[in-house]
Amino acid sequence: MSKTAAANRLANLWDDSKAAGMTEPEKLVYRSNLLGFDKRITNYGGGNTSAKVMQPDPLTGAETEVLWVKGSGGDVGSIRLDGFATLYMDKLRALKGLYRGVEHEDEMVGYLPHCTFNLNTRAASIDTPLHAYVPRKHVDHMHPDAIIAIAASRNSRELTQTIFGDEIGWLPWKRPGYELGLWLGKYCEDHPEAKGVVLESHGLFTWDDDAKLCYETTLRIINRAMAWFEGETVGKTIFGGAKHKSLDAAGRRGVAAALMPAIRGMISNDHAMVGHFDDQPAVLEFVNAQAMEPLAALGTSCPDHFLRTKIRPLVVAFDPAKPDVAATLADLKGMVEAYRKDYAAYYDRCKHPNSPALRDPNAVVYLVPGVGMLTFAKDKATARISAEFYVNAINVMRGASAVSEYCGLPEQEAFDIEYWLLEEAKLQRIPKPKSLAGRIGFVTGGAGGIGSATADRLLREGACVMLADIDEAALAETARTLATRYGSDVVRSVAMNVTDEAAVIAAYAQTAVEFGGLDILVSNAGIASSAPIEDTSLALWNRNMDILSTGYFLVSREAFKILKAQGIGGSVVFIASKNGLAASPNAAAYCTAKAAEIHLARCLALEGAGEQIRVNVVNPDAVLRGSKIWSGDWLSQRASTYQTDKEGLEEMYRQRSLLKRSVLPEDIAEATYFFASDLSAKSTGNILNVDAGNVQAFTR
């Protein structure tokens, strides 16, 4: 085997020293995590594992056989003990006496809770019978691309026999459920020497009576398939060869930044969508290929792939040899509407009298020649995972079409899975989304006290956030903190000077590529200065105007461009100051710039209203904690102005307020959240003072 081929094989990561002291359930967790760690073995949330373990019955104390099997909705790569359902094997076997035939197999799911062992609250999945009736202690069900490429080939049975001989069997397509569980059990009884089965259009089952041997069998079978494909595809033209040539990396991201907000606006009528961009080599090879369009039209094969990526992708008409983004944008609406009509027709052709109502008819996956793949979903993680699933599908199509003829899932079978009543019941159990789910925020000054607190508040309500700040070290630390708290999918950062026009434009393009667009701008970047007018230099005056007036203009202008391109409204919130309304001694440059900021917001409220873009202002006062403004000369200057020391300044501010209370970054964040959310859906052009009460700043 060549070094390259060896490097591409799955490595055996089982560590006997780690497994030595483990119980059988703990070995199951260990095995599951090892398998789920590598996406070549199974996709996120896909596949399942099980172990049959002898345990004392909690009522009788007698040893009883218990099935530990991945619970509904879990992911083997990250699963823990509490992610497994536990069921009495004797009760699962007794269910065979209640089975009324394939027409009634869905009702068997309702019996699974009656088989629960030890009052386990983890719901059993529909795949439970597939593990229960295999007469082996350990069972792995994985979705490796190399195996699904065999399973999705026109002659998959013959290929399975050629590659694996009698060690691995083959079963024709059957939707996961009770009947397929019986099929697997029967196959094992009839072929006691077999180590597994390839399921047509689906995946791989492997088994053994030892946890380690089961794991090693799974790896060995997948590696054999990978090696076979390498040998069979050497020198072959893949996907019919190239039809298009990719744009360079910057060009690809530029096109994606233009297309994604437009698409997002067209598909976010019922709920806000978040986007993901992928231009890895496997994607570019496919979107540029001669056979891309006919293969994409066939749809995916594996049910897990299909459920994440819909019946088929939308191929965007774009010619990278003659890139005309404006023309593509003009044609996008027609493409999206055509897809919706096609999807509705698919629903009408395949629906049953009791089918759930038509769901969102928009595409999940958008393929752009020369550029890459765009995916959209209700949250960033799902959009990213959908892209991962379609890359799996690309790999499957690549292998199957190279050695045979690729076959997608038959349309009616695909519909019966997508609109399966059991699948609908699972969807109905999904918790209600948070108030900012699917929304995308852009926060300037994101590394400061107010900026980071505001980003935290938006993230807590389900938003995705792009943090922008000129302080790269503080920005990186803030991004790390928030990503640890809320997950890396929803936090991005960009170093940006709000006075640099090119940097601002580039930052919004990056936001569009990372998340798909924009809903919320929190313009918060700032400085503060204090000096008598005769000591105020032109440079100091201009610095205040550049950051607090011109900077707010630039970030707002670019935000408006994206918000209008989407056409779904949005919210702009300026973090101004009490000093924008109330004069303050020795701060003419700062106060004047803040007043300009407030008036800019009023003007933008007028301009944005017709597009449902709301613009409002939050006026803080004396927010000392966590603010970078107060870490420099401003603190000494203001203390000098009010003839106090640094320690006494906060108390002075507190006592001068009507409510005698300190104002904290979290207070500003709460007010900003109010304007960013639908709580203020009928408010624009407003000012909310968060200053503990200052009569001079009362709006008139």
N, C-alpha and C positions, 0 to 999 in steps of 0.2 A: 504494500500500500504506500502511495506517495505521501510526503509530509503534508501536502495540502489536503489530501483526502483524510488523513488521520486527524488533522486539526478540525475538520468539519464533522467528525463523528461525535456522538454523545458520550461524554465521559462518565464512568462509574464513580459516583461521589459518595457511595455508602461507606460509612466509617464504623467498623466493628466496635471500636472502643467507645464510640458514642452510643451505639445501639445496645451494648452489652447489658446495661442496667435497666433497659426500658421494658415496660409492660407491652402486651400486644397492641392495645389501643395507642400507646405512645409511639410504637414502631409504625403504626398506620399514619399518624401525623407526620412522622419523620419521612416516611416514604412519599407521602403526598406532597410535602413541601419540596423534596428533591425533584420530583417529577414536574411540579408546577413552576419551578424555578426557570426552566428552559422553555421558551415559547415554541421551539421546534417540536416539543413533545405534546404540548396542549396550549390552547389559547386561554386568555383570562376568563375565569368563570366556567371554562369548558372542561368536559371530562369529569370523572368521579372515581373514587377509590373505596374499597371496603375491606373489612376483616371480620371473620366469624370467630368469636371469642367465647370461651367457657367462663361464666361468672356466676356467683351465688345469687339466687333469686332474693330480692329484698324482702319478700313475704315469707318464703318457706326456708330460705337458706340453702336449698338444694342447688347443685350445679346445673346451669341451664345454658343453652347455646344462644348467643346474642349476636345479631348482625349490627356492626358499626358501619355506617355508610354516609358519605357526604350528604349533608342536609340540603334542602332546597335553597338555591341562590348563592351557595358558597363558592369559594375559589380555592383549588387545591394548593396553589402556591403559597397562600397565606393562612390557610385554615388552622385552627387549634382544636383541642378536644371538644370544646363546646360547639363546634361547627358540624359535628356528626350527629345524625339521628341514630338512635339505638332501638332495636326491635327484637322481640322474641322470635327465634327461628321456627319454633313449633307452631306459633300462630300464623306466621307467614306461609308455612306449608299448608296449614288448614284452610287458607284462603282459596286454594285450588278447588275445594269442594263448593265454594260459592260462585265460582266463575261461570257466567252464562254465555260466554262466547265473545268473539272479537267485536260484535256490534255493541257490546255492553262493557268493553274493557275499561272505559273511563270511570265507571262507577267503582272500580276496585281501589282507586285512590282514596275514596272515602272510608275504606276499611283500614287503611294503614294506621291511623291514630289508635285504633283498637289493639294494635300489635306493639304499642310503645312499651319499652322496657324502662323501669325506674323513673317513671313520670318525666321523661326527657321532653322539654318543650321545643326542641329543634324539630321543625317540620320535615318529614320524609319527602324526598322528591319522587317524581314519576319514574325515575330510573331504578328505584329500589328493587323491583322484581328482577331486573336484569342482573343484579348482584346476588339476590337471595337464592335464585334457582340454579346458579352455577355451583356444582358440588365440590368446590375448592375453598380453602380457608381465606385466601387472599385473591382479590380481583382488581385489576386496573382497567379503566376505560379511558383511553386517551384519543386526542384528535391531531396526530402528527401530520404535517403537510405531506410527507412522503407516502404515508399510508392512505390518506384521503385521495391523493393523486391516483393511486391504484383503484380505490373504491369508486372513484368518479369516472373511470375509463369505461368505454363501451364494452370491452371484454374483460371486466375486472375479475371475474371468476377464474378465467384462464391465466391471467397475470398472477393472481394470488397463488395458484398451483405451481406456476413456473418459478416464482421467487422463493416460496416457502415449502413447497412439497406438502406432505401430510401434517407437518408440525402446526400449521395455521390453516384453519378452515375458512369457509366463506358462507355468508347468508345473504339472501336478496334483501333489497330495501324493505324496511318495515319501520313505521313511525315508532319512536320510543314509547313503551307502555307495557301493559301486562302480557300481551300476546308475545311480544318480542322476548320477554323474560322467559316464557315457556319454551320458545324456540331455542334460546341459548342453553337452557337446561337439558333439552332433548339432544342437542348437538353434543354436549359433553358426555351424556350417557352413551350415545352411539359411537363416540370417538374418544375413548378414555385416555389415549396417548397424546391428544392434541394439547397444545399450549396456548391456544387462543383462536380468535375468529376475526376476520375482516368483515365489517358490515358494509354492504353496498351503499355508496353515497353518504357514508356516515363516519366511520372511524374504526378503532381497534379495541378488541377485548383480549386481555391476557390474564393468566391465572397460575397459581401455584399454592402449595400448602405451607410455604415458608415465606415470610415477608420479604427477606432479602432476595431470595430466588425469584419471587414475583417481580420485584423491581428490576433485577438483572435481565429477566426474560423480556420485559417491556423494552429496555434499552437495546438488547440484542436484536430484537425483531425490527425495531425502527432503524437501527444502524444498517441492517441487511438491506432494507428497502432503499435507504439513502445510497448505499454502495451500488446497488443494482441500477438505480437511475443515473448515477454518475457514469457508469459504463455504457449505458444505452444512449445517453444524450451527447456523448463526445462527438464533436464535429457536426452536430445537427443544427440546422437553422431554427431558432426558437421564435415562436409566435409569428412565423412567416417572414421574419426579418424586419428591419426598421423601415418605417414609413416617414417618420419625422425625426428631427434632431433637436435635442434639448437646448433651451436657452441657458446662458450661464447662471450661476447661483443667484446673483443679484437680480438678473432679469426674471428668473422664476418667482422670486419673492415679490418683485415689483408687480407682476401680473396677478399673483395671488392676493396682494394687498388691495388691488383695484377690484377684483371680482368678488372677494368674500363679503364685504359689507353689502354689496348689491344683492347677492344671493340671500344673505341673512335677512335683509329687509323683506324679500319676497316670500320667505318661508316662516316668518315670525309673527304671523297674524294672531294665532291662537295662544302662543306662548313663545317667549324669547328663546332663541337658539344660540348655541356657542359653537364656534368652528375650530377646526384643526387642519393644519397643512402638513403634507408628507411628500417629500421629493427624494426619498432614498432610491438607490440604484434599481431595486426590484420594481418599484413603482414606475420609474422613468422608462425602464425597458418595456413595460407593458403599455403605458399610455402612448408610447412612440411606435408601437408595433403595427404591422399590416393587419394582423388578426385581432387587434384589440376590440374593435366594435362588434364583430360577430360573436366573439367569446363573451364580452360583457353582456350582450343581449341574452345569453343563455342563463345568466344568473349563477348563484353559487350552489354548491351541492350539499355540504354538511349543514344540518339544521342549525347548529350554533352559529355558523357563518351567516346563514340566511336571516336569522332572527335579528342579528345586529346590523345587517346591511341592506335589508329590504329585497324585493323581488329582483331588482337589477339597478345598476348605477345610471346616472345621467351623464352622457358624454357631451362635454361642452365643445361647440364648434369653434375651434381656435387653431390658426395655422401659425406655428412658431417660425416658419420660414418667411412669412409676411405678417408679423405681429401687429394687429390692429385692435388694441384693447377697447377703444371707443366703439368700434363696430360690434365687437363681442358683447359689450355692455348693452348696446342697443338691442341686440338679439336675445339677450338672456331671458327677458320676460316671456317671450314666445317659447323658448326651450323649457322653462319651468312649467308653463301652462300646459304644454304638450305632454310633459311627464305626468302631471296631475290627471289629465284626461285618460292617459294610458293606464295609470294605476286604478282609476275608478272603473275603467272597463274590465280590467283584470278582476277586481272585486265583484263586479256584476256577473261575470262569467262563472265564477267559482263559488259564490256564496251559497249557503244552505239556509233553510227557513229559520234556523235558530242561531245563525252566525251573529257575532257581535257587530255593532254598527261600524261603518267605514271609519278607519282611523286617519291620521295625518297622511295625506296623499303625496307629500313631497319626498323627494329623494333624500337619502342619507349620504350617499357617496357621489361625488362629482369628479369625473376624470377629465383632465385638461392636457391635450397633447403638448409636449415640449415643456410642460410646467410641473405637473404632478397630480396629486389627489387632494381634494378638499372633502372633509366630512363635517356634518352638522348634527348636533343632538341637543337635548335639554340641559346638559351640563358638559363641562370640559372633559371630565374623565370618560364619559360615555362617547363623546366625539373621538377622543384619542383611541379608545378601545375599539370602536367601530372601524377606524383606520387599520388597526392591527389585524382585525378579523379579515378585512378585505385584502391585506397583504398575504394572509394565509390563503385566501381564495386565489390570489394571483399565483402563488407558489403551486397550488394544486392544479390550476389550469396549465401552468408551465410544464409540469411533469406529465400530466395526462395527455396533453396535446402533442407532446414530443414522442410518446411511445404508443399512442393509440388515438382515440377520439374522445375529447372531453364531453361529459354529459352533465348538464345542470339538473337540479331537482325538478321533476315534472311539475308543471304549473299547479295542478290541482293538489298535489302533495304539499307543495310549498304553501299554498293558501291554507290548507287544512292544519298546518303547523302554526302559521302566523295568526290565524283566527281560531285556533283551538280554544275551546271553552276553558280548559284547564290553564292555558296560557293567559287567557283573559282574567281568570280568577287571580292569578299571580300579579297581573298588572294592577288590579283593583286593590291589592294589599300594599302597594307602594305608598309610603307616607306622603302627606300633602307637602308640596314644595315650599321652601322658605320664601319670604317676601321678595327677595332679590334674586331668586333662582334664574339662571340664564342671562342675568344682566352683566354688563362689562363696564368696569370703572377705570378711570385714569386719574391718578392723584399726583399733582405736582407738589414739590416739597415733601415727598412721601417718606423721607427718612427722619423728619423732625417730629416733635412731640404731637402736634395737631395732625400732621399728615399720617403718621403711623397709627395713631388712635382712630382716625377716620377710616383708613384702610382696614383695620381690624374690625370696625363696626360693619363695613360693607361685606367683608368676608364672612362674618358671623351670620349674616342674613342670606348667604348663598351666592354672592356675586363673585366674579373673577376680577382681579385688580392688577393693573399695570402701575407700578411705583416708579415715579420719575424724580430724580434729584441730581443736583450738581456734585454733591459729596459722595463719591463712589464708594468709599470705605463704609460710611454710615448706611448707604443704600444697600450694600451687599449684606450687612449685618441685619438690617430690618427685614429684608427679603427672606433671609434664612430663618429668622424668628417666626415670621408669619407662615412660611411654608411648612415649618415644623408643626405649627399649630393647626393649620387648615389643609395641608397637603400641597405638594409641589405642582399639581395640575392647575391650581387657581391663582398662583402668584407668579408674576413676572416683574422684571425691573429693567430700567433703561437709564443710563447716565445722560442727563440732558440739562442744558442751560436754557432757561426760558427765553433769553434774549437772542438766541442763535436760531434764526429762521430755518436754516437747513436741518439743524438738530431736532427742532420741534416737528418738522414734516416727517423726518425719518422715524421719530419715536412713535408717531401715530401709524405709520406704515407697519412698524413692528407690532404694534398692538393689533392691527387688523389681521396680520398673518398669524399671530399667536392665539387670538381669541375669536376673530371673525368680524369685529366691528367695535362699536362703542355705544353705550347708553348713558353713562354718567361721567361728567368731568367735574372734578373738585380742584379748582385753581387755588392753590394754597402757598405756592413758593413765595418767599418774602425775605425782606431785610428790614432793619429799622435803623434810623439815625437820629441823633439829637445834637443840635447846635443852634445858638442864636443866629438870627438871619445874617448878621454881618460876618459871622464866621462860617457860613454855609458856602462852600466852594461850588463852582459850576460842576465840577466832577461829582461832588456829593449829590447835588440836585439831579444831575443826569442819571446817576446810578439808581436813585429812587424811582425816577420816571421810567428808566429802562426795564427794571425788574417788576415794579408794581403796576405799571400802566402798559408799556409796550409788551412786556412778557405776558400779561393777562390777555391782551389783544391777540397775540400770536397763538397761544394755546386755544383760545376760544374760536378763532377763525378756522383753524384746522379741525377742531371738533365739529364745528358746524358743517364742514364739507362732508365728513363721514356721516353725521346724523342725517343730513339731507339726502345723501346717497342711499341710505337705508330706508328712509321714509316712514319710520315707525316712532318718531318722536324721541325725546330724551330729556335729560336734566343737567343743567349747568349750575354749579354752586360756586360762588366766589367767597373765599375767606378774606374778608376785608378787615375793618377795624372800627372800633368806637370812634377813633380819630378821623375817620372819614366823614363823620357827622358833627363831631364836637372838636373845636379848635383846642390846641394844646401848646403850651409855651415851649419855645426852643425846639420845635419839630415841624417847621414849615414844609420842608421837602417831603417828609414822610406823610404828613396830614394831607397835603395837596395831592400826592400820588394816590393815596387811599380814597380820596374824594373822587378822583378821576376813575378809579376802579369801580366805584359804586355807580357812577353815571354810565360807564360802559355797560354794566350789567343791565341797567334800565333800557338802554338802546337795544341791546341784544334781546331783551324780553319782547320788545316790539317786533323785531325782525324774525324771531323764532316762533312766535305764537301761531302763525298760519301752518307751520310744520309740526305743531305740538311739541316744540322744544321750549321747555320752561327754563327760565334763568332767574335765580334768586341769590340773595346775599346773606351770609352769616357774619355778624360783627362781634368778634371777641373783644375782651379787654383784659389786660394784665394776666395773660396765661403764662406764668413763669415756669412751671414744672415741665421739663422735657423740651423746652423751646430753645432752639439754637440761637434765636435772636438775643436771648438774655444771657448767653454765654460769652459775649464779646463786650465791646465798649458801651453798647446801649445801656446795659445795667448800671455801669458807673455814671454814665451821663445822666440817666434819669434820676438816680439817687442824688446826684449833685443838684439837679434842677429843683428837686423837692426837699433839699437840705436834710437828707437822711443818709444812712449807710445802706449797704447791700442787704443786710439782714433785716433792716427795718422797712425796706421798700414794699415787700409783700404784705406786711401788716398794714402799711399805709394805704395800699390799694384796697385791701379788704375793708378797712374802716371807712374809706370814702364812698364805698358802694352803699346803695340804699338797703340791701339785704345783709350787709356785713359778712359776705361769704367769698371765699376764693373761687376763681374760675379755673377749671382743669381741662386738659386736652379732651378728656372723655365727654365733657359737657358740649364742647364744640362739635365733636364727632356725632353726638346724638342729634343736635340741631341739623347737621349736614345730612344725616341719614333721613331725617324727616323730609327735607327738600328733595333728596335723591329718590325716595320711595313714592309709591302711589298714595301714601297718606296725604301728600300735598298735591295730588293730581290736578287740582283746580287752582293752584297758586303759581303765579309768575310775577316778576317785577317786585317782589317783596323783600323786605329787610327784617331779619330776626336778630335782635341784640341779645347776646349771651355775655352779659357784663355785670351780673349781680345787681343791676339797677344803677343807671347814671342819668340823672335828669337832663343833663346837657345833650345826651345822645337820643332823647326821645324823638321819634320821627314825627315830622309835622306835615 
